[in-house]
Amino acid sequence: MGNKETNVNTIKRARRLRLRSSSVQLALMALPTLFFGALLIYIVVWNVVLSLQNWSLLNSRHTFVGFATYEAIFKSLFFRIAIYHSTIFSLGLVAIGDLAGLLLAGLLYFLPNTQRSLYLSIFLYPLAISMATNGLIWDWLFNPELGFGWITSHLGLPPVNPLATATSTTLSMFLVEFWAYTGLAVLFYLASFMSIDKSIVEAAKIDGAGGFKILFRVLLPNSMNGFIVATALLFLFSFRMFSLPFVIGGGPTNLDLMTLVEYVYYEFYTEFFSQSAAASTLITLIAAAVVIPYALFGIKKWIMRG
């Protein structure tokens, strides 16, 4: 009886210690989360308040005008061009970047560890340097006298100027953002693939399944978390893109490359502060519409289910 009572007391004491440790961890996580959450909410609310006023260079004593500021930016040619570019750049990167990330991660999965690490570092290299530097590098490459045009002229081919027309400029921007951000999708897909039980893959190999069949029948169905994370981040990174089009386009007023974040900068720089705040609010709402469903899915799938 004495041993049983000792064991019971030991178990109870261990449970109390675990509960106390969990409470301390929860408190340590809750305090910074609440602080930064409150700060974020304050900034967003203050931005919304500014967007409902008419504060600009022409109105130093700003007053409440309601949604008139939003009506003004919706009528702006620059805003319509900016939201068009941000939309096509985002959807294009999600479609092409997701597919390329999936295929490249599938190729890396079947490589030996040393080769996998080497190639993964190459794919992630564009993310390791600033987007302004990436933009400057590609701006040099697009220069008809220094980059691709110089190469084609020395090969006896007609000179190439990727930024000569609106269509070629848009396609060139697709190429740049694909090069800059696809490594992100590769990373998350590969991480999801590596977390899958190896016995499932080995069983598929024994059954005679090839690489593509394993990728699409085994790896991908068990990696939906990687798909969700990669898709959400690709959209957010491309939708808030600023440095790449700013550097390649030579400033925020290049109508062939203007994005929503560039439009926000342009309105603020020209001292139309309320219009800049209104555009910022729209970007925040669109980003929240992407992030919140993903966050709720993640909480439901990975936290509430333990």
N, C-alpha and C positions, 0 to 999 in steps of 0.2 A: 504493500500500500504506500509505503514511504517513497519508493522509487517512482510510482505512478504520479503521486502528488508533485514530486520534484519535476517530472517531465512536463506535467500540465502547467506548472508555474513557469518553467523555462519557455514553453511555447507561448504563453500569454505575454511574458516579458519581451520575447522577440517580436510579437505582433505589435505591442505598444511602441517598441523602438522603430519598427518599420513605418507605423502610422505617424509617429512624430517626425521621422525623417522625410516622409512624403509631404507632411504639412509645411516643413521648413522649405523644401524645394518649391512647393507651390507658392509660398509667400515670396521667395526670392524671384520667381518668374513673374508673379502677379504685379509686383511693385513697378519694375521698369516697363512692363507691358501697359499698365494703367497710365503711367506718366507719358510715354510716347503716344499712346492712343489718345489721351486728352489733348496733347499738343497738336497732333494731326487733325483732330476734330476742330480745334480752335482755328487752325490755319484755313481749313476748308470752309468753315462757317464765315470767317472774316472775308475770305475771297468771294463767297456768294454775296455777302452784304455789299462789297465794293462793286460787284457786277450789276447790282440793281440801282446804281447811282449813275450820274453823268460826269464823273471826274475825268478831266482831260486838260490839255494845255489851254483849251478855249473856255473851260469852266473850272476855275480854281476853287470856287465855292460850290462844291458838288452837292446836289440834292437828290432825293429819291425819285426815280423815274420808272421803277418796276421793270418790266420785261422789254422796255424800249431799247435798251442796250443790246439785248439778244436779237431783236428785230433788225437793228442796225448792222450787226455783223453778218446775219443771214443774207442781207442784201449786198454785202461787200463782195466784189469780184475776187479779191485776194483770199477771203475766207473760203469761198466755194472751190477755188483752185486748190487751196491747202488741204481741205478735207477730202477732196478727190484724190490727191496724191497720197495722203496718209492712208486712205482706205485701200488703194490698189497696191501700195508698197507692203502693207500689212498682210492683206489676203494673199498676195503673191509669195511673200516669204513663208507664210504658214503652209501654203500648198506645196511649194517646191522644197522649202527647208525641211519640212517634216518628212517628206518622201526621201530626200537625199540623206537626212540624218538617220532614218531607219535603215536604208541600204548600207550606208557606210558603217553604222554600228554593227550590222549583221556581218559585214566583212571582217571587222576588227574582232568580233566575238570568236571567230574560228582561227585566229592567228595565235601564235605562241605569245606568252606574256611580254617578252622583251620587245618583239615587233609591235605588239599592240600598244605598249606605252610610247614607243617612238612615234607611230602614226597618230595616236591620239594627241600628243603634244603638238604635232604639226597642225592638226585641225583646230586646236584651241589657241594657237598662237595669235590669230587676229584679235581674240578677246583679251589677250594679255597686254596689248598696247592700246593707247587711247584712240577713240574713234576719230579725233581730229588728225592724228598722225596717219591713220588709215586713209582718211580722206585726202590728205596731202600726197601720199604715195600714189593713190589712184588718179589724182589730178595731174601729176607728172606723167603717168602712163597714158592718160587721155590727151595729153598735149601733142598736137600733130607734128611738132618739131623735135620732141624729146622722147616720146613713148612709142606707142604702136605705129603712129604715122612715120616716125624715123625708121622703124624696122621695115615696114612695107616699102618705103621709098628706096631703101638700100637693097631690097630684094627685087627691084624692078617692077613693083606693083603700084597701083594708084595709091596716093596718100590717104590715110584713114583719120577721120576726126569724129570720134564717138559722140561728141557734144555739139555736133553741127546742127541737128534738128531736134524738135521737141520729142519725136518718137525715139530717136537714137539716144537722146539724153535719158529718157525714162528707162529704156532697156539697159543702159549703162548703169543706172542707179540700182536696178534689180541685180545686176552682176555684183556690184560692190556690196550690197547688203547681204546677198547670198554668201559671198566670201567671208564677210565679217561675222555673221551670226549662226551659220549652219553648224559650227562646232558645238554650239550650245545644245542643239538637238541630238547630235552624236553622243555627247557626254551623258545626257539623261537616258537615252535609249540603251546605251551600253551598260549603264549602272543598273537599269531594270533587268537587262538580259543576264548580267552576272549574278543577280540575286535569285534566279530561278534554279530550282533543284537540278543538279547535273544528271541525276538518274533519269529524269524525264527526257532530256536530250539524248542520252546514251541509248535509251530504249527506242527512241525514234530512229537513231542510226542503225541499230540492230535490225529494225523492221525495214531497212533499205531506203529511208527517207534521205533526199538530197539536201543541200544547203538551203535552197530557196523554200523547199517544203518545210524544213525545220523552222526557218525564219517566220514564215507566214502562218504555219499551223501550230507551232509550239511556242516560240519566243514571243511573238507579237500578242497573241491572246492572253498571255500571262504577264504582259507589261503595259497594261492600260494606264497605270499610274505614271509611267514614263511618258506616254502619249499625252496625257492631260497636262503634265508639267511643261513638257517641251512646247506644246501648242500655245499654252497661255503665255509663256515667256517670250516665244518668238513674236507673238502678236504685240505684246507690251513693248518689247525692245524696238520693233519696227515702227509702232504707232507713235512712240515718243522720240523718234529719231530726229536729231538736230545737227550734230557736228558733221556728219557725213555730207548731207546736202548743203549745209552752210559753207563748208570748205570747198567742195567740188563746184558748187554754183557761184562762188565768189561773193556770198552775202545772202541776206534773208529775202531779197526782192527778186531773185531769179524765178520767174513764173513757171519755168519748166521743172523746177525741183522743190518749190516751196511746200513745206509740210505744216501741220497744225502748230507744232511747237515753234517753228520759225515765225509763224503768223503771230503767236503770242509775243515773241521777242520783238517783232516789228512794231506791233501796236504799243508795247511798253516803251520802246526806244523813241517812238514818235510822240510819246506822252499822252496817248489815249488809254489811260489806266483802266477805266471801267470796261472798255472793250477787250483789253488784254485779260482782265479778270474773268470776263464772261467766257472767252475762249478757253481759259484755264479750267473753269468749272466744267465745261463740256468735255474736255479731255479727262478730267477726274471721274466724271460720270461714266464715260465709256470704259475707262480702265477698271472702275469698280464693277461694271457689268460683266467684265471678263474674269476678274480676280475673285469676286464673292462666290459665284457658283462653284469655282474650283476649290475655294477654301471650305465651303460647306461640304462638298463631296469628300475632301480630304479628312475633315473632322469626323464625318459619318463613317468613312471606310477604315481609317487608320487609327483613330483615337477612341471613338465610342465602342468600336469592336475589339479594342485592345490590341 
